[in-house]
Amino acid sequence: MHATPLALDSPWFDTPQRYGRISRWLHWGMAVLFAWQFIGMGLRIVLGRTPLVSFFVGSHASVGLLLLVLVLLRGAWGLSNRARRPPHGAGWLGRAAMLGHAALYLLMVAVPLLALVRLYGSGRAFAWFNTVPLFSAGPKNDALVAPASLLHGPLAWTLLALVVGHVAMALLHRWLWRDDVAQRMIGRVR
């Protein structure tokens, strides 16, 4: 029995009218993981060190690396679908959407990369989800730690501000302007 290849108009691929299942799964899966990351850091700021905070923060580095992998996959998938994806729109709003998405992607790559540089420079070993060793313990390198420590947190909170703006714009499209822009990522287009 031979597997039939997926047609480009299958629900798995993006079309000019909506995002396909793969794009949507990557988007919403990453949204859940980003919520996990920011909830954990928010709790850390508010509550300090508690068992609840440790529950979230204990996985912060591993989830961050998973997010980096997913954003790279999502970027590659988006590039492979770029001719079929829904357009950003015309005029200044379309250009703003394109710039906003570019800023999101830039920060979604930069923030976890900075954290990995900082972790590597700390001299501590790192095993992804305590199972896959990525690097072993070594000497501390302050030249790597200092700039990454300086930038990781502020850029992460900037990323959160962009995410909030992204959600706000999706809500505007859905409830104020009543167009199908938000529906493209939800999956049901009128």
N, C-alpha and C positions, 0 to 999 in steps of 0.2 A: 504494500500500500504506500503510495507516494503522498507526501504532504503537499498541499497546494499553497503556493506563495500568497501572501496577503496582497490584495489589490490596494492600489494607492488611495482608493475611495473607501477603504474599510474604516470602521470606527477607531482603529488603532492609530491611524495617521491623522495629522492636522489637515484641515481644509481651510479655505478662506472664510468659511462660515463659523467654524468652531475648532477648538483644540481637541486632538484625539486622546484616546484613553491613556496612552503612555505619557503624553505631556501633562494630562490632568493628574495622573497618579504621582508623577514626580513633583508637581506643584503642591498638591495637598499633603503628600508625605513629608515634604520639606517644611511645609507650614507647621505641621504637628511637631517636628523636631525643633524648629526655631522657637515655637511656643515653650517647649520643654527647657531649652537653653535659657530663655529670657525669664521664665518663671523661676527657675533655679537661682539665677543671679539676683533677681528682684527679692526673692525670699532671703538670700544671703545678706543683702543690704539691710533689709527690714528686721530680720530675726537674729542675724549673726550665726554663730555655729550651733546648730541644733541637729538632732537626728533627722528631722524632716528635710532640712537644708542639705545634709550629707547625702540623703537619698537622691536628690537632684544633682548636686554638684559633683558627686562621686563619679558620675558618668560624663561630665562636661567635656573633657578632652576627647573621649571616644566618640561621643555624639557629634562633636565639632568636626572630627575627621570624617565621620560618615556623611555629614552635610557637605563637606568639601568634595567628596567622591560623587555625591548625588548632583551637586551643582555642575561639576565637570561633565557628568553624563547628560544632564539636562541641557547644558550649553551645546554639547555635541549633537544631541537629538534635535535641538532647535535649529542649529545650522543645517542639519541634513533635511529639515522640513521647511527651511526659510522661504522657498518659493511657494509653498502651499499654506503658510500660516495666516491667520486673520491679520489684516493690516492694522497699524496703530491709529490710522485716521489721518485726515488732512488738516492743514492749518497749524496754528500754534499749539493747540491741544494735542494733536498727533505728535508733533515734535517734542513736546513736554513729556508725553508718555514714553516715547523712544528714549529720551535722555534719562528719565526716571528708571526705566528698566535697565539701561546700561549701568547706571549708578548702583542699582541693586546687585547686579551680577558682579561688578567690580568689588563691592564690599563683601559679597558672599564668598568670593575667592580670597580676598586680602585678609579678612579677619581670622579665618582658621589657619591660613598660612603663617600669619604672625604668631599665633598661638603655638604652632608646631616649631617654629624657629625658637621661640622663647623656651619651650619645653626641652628641645634638644640642647640649647645653650645652658640650661639649668644643670646639666650633668646627670639628671635622673633618667633611669630606664623608662621606656614606655611600651606597654603591650596593649594593643587595641582591644577593648572590651576584656582585658586581662587574659587574652588567649593568643593573639597574634603579635609576637614581639616585633616592634618596628626599629627600635634602637636600644642599645644597652647603656648602662651607666658609664659616664666618662668624666673628664674634668669640666668644671664649670667655665663657661665662656661669657663674661660680662658684655663683650662687644655684640653678642647676639641677644642676650637677655634684655639689656637696657632699652634699645629702640623698640623691640617687640612689646615689652611691658608698657612703654610709654604710649604706644599706638593701639594696642589690641582693644582695651576697654573703651576709649572714646570712639573708635571706629565702630565697635559693636553697638554702642548706644545710638550712633548715627544711623547704622543699619536698621535698628529698631524704629527710629523716627521715619525712615523711608518706608518701612513695612507698614507702619500706621498710616502714612500718606497713601500708600498703595491700596490698603483696605478702604480708606475713606473715599478714594476715587471710584473704587468698585461699587461702593454703596451709593455714591452720587449717580453713577451710571444706571444702577438698578432702580433706585427709588425716586430720584428727582428727574433725571432725564429720560427714564423709562425706555432705554435702548437695550440692545442685546449684548452689549460689550461684556458685562459680568457673566452672562449666561454662557458665553463661549467657554469659560473655564469651569463652570458648574456642570456643563454637559448637555443641558436642554436649551435649544434655541427655538424660539417661537417661529 
